[in-house]
Amino acid sequence: MEIHKRNRLSTLAIAILNYNGISWFEKFLQGILDYSPNSTIYVIDNASTDDSISYLQKNFPSVRIIQNKKNLGYAGGYNEGLQSITEDIYCLLNSDVEVTENWTVPILELFNENKNIAAIQPKIRNYKQKDYFEFAGAAGGFMDNLGYLFCRGRVFFSLEKDEGQYNDNREIFWATGACLFIRKKDFWENQGFDADFFAHMEEIDLCWRLKNKGKIIYYCADSMVYHVGGGTLDVYNPEKTYLNFRNNLLMLIKNLPSNKVLWIFILRLLLDGLAGIRFLFSNGWKHCWAIIRAHFSVYHMLPKYLKKRKAGIDNYYDKKYIIFQYFVKKRNTYIRLK
């Protein structure tokens, strides 16, 4: 009886968060059904105003639909919808992702081999340039000592061609929310996503909290998907800029070690100001204003986030000062960073 219990394979739920995403279902949902045997497919609908629900009911009757009463964003939408899902492993999959044959198999094998692995991401390639890594996740996420995020395969705005340089399964700091496999138990024991983030970086915040509890985040090169990107908010949308800058600062306040949080926060405010000036001359006033809005929002939310603080691990970063390395030293690949 004990042997049977220990060797029981984990059950998998693929949960796709949707808001007005009929075009993505037309393009990618059949492939998800075809290439995801022994899993249950759910669509968590974030109060869409299009015909998403009726389209799914007519064309994909095997897909289980969970309807949220309002648009709660990525973080709140998943927190709400996942409460109705009972499988052992969640795969939180963006609707603008094309999966490949047997993509779930090596990931489930990693989960069954190591019970301390809490979350895994596959290799994320660019749907529009299929030989290249994609911005959101690439070959696994990391963070430098100032809280700047990057990936193996993507540093700031530079994407690498996939030439097998990251074909190893290995531990990473954060796994992308575009295709995040996570144990149900670990998700809920760590209170799920921070709903105040609404969208962007909530998965990184969760991964950081998991690591603070001694859990492992992993990258699986043996599994690959293709991500369109910008399916919810386009990369040039000022609202995306606002959320990214705001949520990055909130995450640092919440998770940085006590001896580092103040000086890093102050330095990041200054560096964000420089980024705002850069945006002013490249992407326009709206993006500069988005950063200003983000800072005022952080000031407003500061008391709340100080209460959320739990001193984080001190070895959270992989490289140092990548903003200097990238913009001054012109080191634009993960391998060249120091």
KACORPE-V846883 format. One line per field, one symbol per residue. phi: phi as a letter, one per 30 degrees, with the letter a starting at -180 (. if undefined). psi: psi as a letter, one per 30 degrees, with the letter a starting at -180 (. if undefined). Layout:
phi->???
psi->???
This chain:
phi->.dddddcddddbccccdbbhcedddddbddddddcbdhbccccccchdccceddddddcbddddcccddadcidddddeddddcccddcccdcddcbccbdiddddddddeddbdddcbbbddccdddbddcdcedkhcjcbbddcjdcabdjabhccccddcidbccdadbdbcdddaccbdeededdciidddddiaiidddedddddddcidccbccddcbbccdiidcbdecdedddeddddddddddedbdeddbddddddddeddddddddddecccjddddddddedddddedceeddddddbecddcdccbchddddddcdiccbedddb
psi->eeeeeegkkkkkkjjjkkjhheeeeeefeeeeeegilhlkkkkjkhhkgaheeeeeeefiffkkkkjkfljgaeeeeeeeeffgkflekkjjkkfhkkllkgffefeeeeefejffkekkklkjlkefiffllleiechkklkafggkklljfjjcgkklkjggfhgkklklekkkffijkkkeeeeefggaljfffdkkfeeeeeeeeeefgglkklkjffkklkkekgfekkfgkfeeeeeeeeeeeeeeeefkleffeeeeeeeeeeeeeeeeeeeefefleeeeeeeeeeeeeeeefeeefeffkjkllfhflelkhfeeeefefhjgleefl.
